[in-house]
Amino acid sequence: MATEVLLPQYGMSMHEATIAVWLKNVGDPVTAGEAIVEVDTDKITAVVEAPVTGVLARIDAEPGTTVAVFKRIAVIE
């Protein structure tokens, strides 16, 4: 079953973030709670954690891409 990885909101004023670097590649196994990507906001650099254990099946936002909060950035199967 596929699970979408959504860009979380780190503060009420956060509306978007820029993908800085993926820490995992497509095809890599991931564990729930493991950091998979770093994102930059106006105020902080944060990591997004895998919501489930599985395999990173797809990356939807490449480094340098600005993404709105709660939008899909990857898929884990």
C-alpha positions as a Markdown table, in Angstrom:
| # | Residue | x | y | z |
|---|---|---|---|---|
| 1 | Met | 0.0 | 0.0 | 0.0 |
| 2 | Ala | 1.4 | 3.4 | -0.9 |
| 3 | Thr | 1.6 | 6.2 | 1.6 |
| 4 | Glu | 2.1 | 9.8 | 0.6 |
| 5 | Val | 4.8 | 11.9 | 2.3 |
| 6 | Leu | 3.4 | 15.4 | 2.8 |
| 7 | Leu | 5.3 | 18.5 | 3.6 |
| 8 | Pro | 4.5 | 19.3 | 7.2 |
| 9 | Gln | 3.8 | 22.7 | 8.6 |
| 10 | Tyr | 6.4 | 23.7 | 11.2 |
| 11 | Gly | 4.6 | 26.9 | 12.4 |
| 12 | Met | 1.4 | 28.7 | 11.8 |
| 13 | Ser | 3.1 | 31.3 | 9.6 |
| 14 | Met | 4.8 | 28.6 | 7.4 |
| 15 | His | 3.1 | 28.3 | 4.0 |
| 16 | Glu | 5.9 | 26.7 | 1.9 |
| 17 | Ala | 9.4 | 25.3 | 2.1 |
| 18 | Thr | 12.2 | 24.5 | -0.4 |
| 19 | Ile | 13.5 | 21.0 | -0.8 |
| 20 | Ala | 17.2 | 21.2 | 0.2 |
| 21 | Val | 18.5 | 17.6 | -0.1 |
| 22 | Trp | 17.1 | 14.2 | -0.1 |
| 23 | Leu | 18.8 | 11.9 | 2.4 |
| 24 | Lys | 17.3 | 8.8 | 0.7 |
| 25 | Asn | 17.1 | 7.8 | -2.9 |
| 26 | Val | 14.3 | 6.1 | -4.8 |
| 27 | Gly | 14.4 | 2.4 | -4.0 |
| 28 | Asp | 16.0 | 2.8 | -0.6 |
| 29 | Pro | 14.4 | 1.2 | 2.4 |
| 30 | Val | 13.1 | 3.7 | 5.1 |
| 31 | Thr | 11.9 | 3.2 | 8.6 |
| 32 | Ala | 9.0 | 5.1 | 10.2 |
| 33 | Gly | 10.5 | 8.2 | 12.0 |
| 34 | Glu | 13.7 | 8.2 | 9.9 |
| 35 | Ala | 14.8 | 11.5 | 8.3 |
| 36 | Ile | 14.4 | 11.3 | 4.6 |
| 37 | Val | 14.7 | 14.9 | 3.3 |
| 38 | Glu | 15.9 | 18.3 | 4.5 |
| 39 | Val | 13.8 | 21.4 | 3.8 |
| 40 | Asp | 14.4 | 25.1 | 4.2 |
| 41 | Thr | 11.8 | 27.6 | 5.4 |
| 42 | Asp | 12.2 | 31.3 | 5.9 |
| 43 | Lys | 13.2 | 30.6 | 9.5 |
| 44 | Ile | 14.6 | 27.1 | 9.9 |
| 45 | Thr | 16.1 | 24.1 | 8.2 |
| 46 | Ala | 14.2 | 21.0 | 9.2 |
| 47 | Val | 14.0 | 17.3 | 8.3 |
| 48 | Val | 10.9 | 15.5 | 7.2 |
| 49 | Glu | 10.6 | 12.0 | 8.6 |
| 50 | Ala | 9.1 | 8.9 | 6.9 |
| 51 | Pro | 5.6 | 8.4 | 8.2 |
| 52 | Val | 5.8 | 4.6 | 7.6 |
| 53 | Thr | 8.3 | 1.8 | 7.1 |
| 54 | Gly | 8.7 | 0.7 | 3.5 |
| 55 | Val | 10.6 | 1.6 | 0.3 |
| 56 | Leu | 10.9 | 5.2 | -1.1 |
| 57 | Ala | 9.0 | 4.6 | -4.3 |
| 58 | Arg | 8.9 | 8.1 | -5.8 |
| 59 | Ile | 10.2 | 11.6 | -5.2 |
| 60 | Asp | 7.8 | 14.3 | -6.4 |
| 61 | Ala | 9.9 | 17.4 | -5.4 |
| 62 | Glu | 13.5 | 17.7 | -6.5 |
| 63 | Pro | 16.1 | 19.8 | -4.6 |
| 64 | Gly | 15.5 | 23.5 | -5.2 |
| 65 | Thr | 11.7 | 23.0 | -5.6 |
| 66 | Thr | 9.5 | 25.2 | -3.5 |
| 67 | Val | 6.5 | 23.2 | -2.2 |
| 68 | Ala | 3.3 | 24.4 | -0.3 |
| 69 | Val | 2.6 | 22.8 | 3.1 |
| 70 | Phe | 0.6 | 19.6 | 3.1 |
| 71 | Lys | 1.5 | 18.9 | -0.6 |
| 72 | Arg | 2.9 | 15.5 | -1.5 |
| 73 | Ile | 6.7 | 15.4 | -1.9 |
| 74 | Ala | 7.2 | 11.6 | -2.1 |
| 75 | Val | 5.6 | 8.2 | -1.9 |
| 76 | Ile | 6.6 | 5.2 | 0.3 |
| 77 | Glu | 5.4 | 1.7 | -0.6 |
